[in-house]
């Protein structure tokens, strides 16, 4: 199981279409679940809501600017290694304030996709695309570079 725990609802139709498309594509390889939490101006309440989804039996990944950077090939190999040892991977995407240290400390690792800051809806699409690409690479299937 892959869980993507993220803060905020998608308001733009084009982002919803992107996310739904990649979620459907990934579904051919593995079960994926997107958990949308309410965007909360009170970071303490937001943190408490996110922490509910950190699972000690799963592999938990905080998505941060300061995390480890992978290229697509390395990410797919790492992703495959995680699944060999864990049946569930949880990805955590914070809201406009990012993820609090309390959440990051509970995760198994931090991954960064860029030094840039992205809107959470767009980043959700980027994450899904990279997960899909990882499955294509793992399965030796052709996918554009």
SEDO-430818 format. One record per residue (C-alpha): y, x, z. Coordinates in steps of 0.5 Angstrom, whole numbers, padded with zeros to 4 digits, always signed. Layout:
N
YXZ...
//
This chain:
145
+0000+0000+0000+0007+0002-0002+0013-0001+0002+0020+0000+0001+0024-0002+0007+0031-0002+0004+0038-0005+0007+0042-0010+0003+0040-0015-0002+0041-0014-0010+0047-0018-0013+0047-0016-0020+0042-0019-0025+0041-0012-0029+0039-0009-0022+0034-0014-0020+0031-0014-0027+0030-0006-0027+0027-0007-0020+0022-0013-0022+0020-0009-0028+0018-0003-0025+0015-0007-0019+0011-0010-0024+0009-0004-0028+0007+0000-0021+0003-0006-0019-0002-0004-0024-0004+0002-0020-0002+0000-0013+0000-0005-0009+0008-0005-0007+0012-0009-0003+0020-0009-0002+0022-0011+0005+0030-0013+0004+0033-0012+0011+0040-0015+0012+0046-0011+0011+0049-0010+0018+0056-0007+0020+0053-0006+0027+0049+0001+0025+0045+0000+0032+0042-0007+0030+0041-0004+0023+0037+0001+0026+0033-0003+0031+0031-0007+0025+0029-0001+0020+0025+0002+0026+0021-0004+0026+0017-0002+0020+0016+0005+0022+0009+0005+0022+0005+0011+0026-0001+0010+0022+0003+0010+0015+0006+0016+0012+0014+0015+0013+0019+0018+0008+0026+0018+0010+0031+0018+0003+0037+0022+0005+0042+0027+0002+0039+0033+0006+0032+0032+0005+0027+0036+0000+0028+0036-0007+0022+0035-0012+0022+0035-0019+0018+0029-0022+0011+0034-0023+0012+0036-0016+0014+0029-0013+0007+0026-0017+0003+0032-0014+0006+0031-0007+0005+0023-0008-0002+0024-0010-0003+0029-0004+0000+0024+0001-0005+0018-0001-0011+0022-0001-0010+0022+0007-0006+0016+0008-0007+0009+0006+0000+0007+0006+0007+0010+0005+0013+0007+0007+0020+0009+0004+0026+0008+0008+0033+0007+0004+0039+0006+0009+0045+0002+0008+0052+0004+0006+0052+0009+0013+0045+0012+0011+0039+0012+0016+0041+0014+0023+0038+0020+0026+0033+0016+0030+0030+0013+0024+0029+0020+0021+0026+0023+0027+0021+0018+0027+0019+0019+0019+0014+0025+0017+0019+0028+0012+0026+0027+0009+0026+0027+0001+0033+0027-0003+0033+0025-0010+0040+0028-0011+0046+0031-0008+0050+0025-0010+0051+0018-0007+0048+0012-0010+0049+0005-0009+0043+0002-0006+0041-0003-0011+0041+0003-0016+0037+0008-0012+0032+0003-0011+0031+0002-0018+0031+0010-0019+0026+0011-0013+0021+0005-0017+0022+0009-0023+0020+0016-0020+0014+0012-0017+0012+0009-0023+0013+0016-0027+0008+0019-0021+0003+0014-0022+0003+0016-0030+0003+0023-0029-0003+0023-0024-0007+0019-0029-0006+0023-0034-0002+0018-0038+0003+0019-0043+0010+0017-0041+0017+0020-0044+0020+0026-0041
//
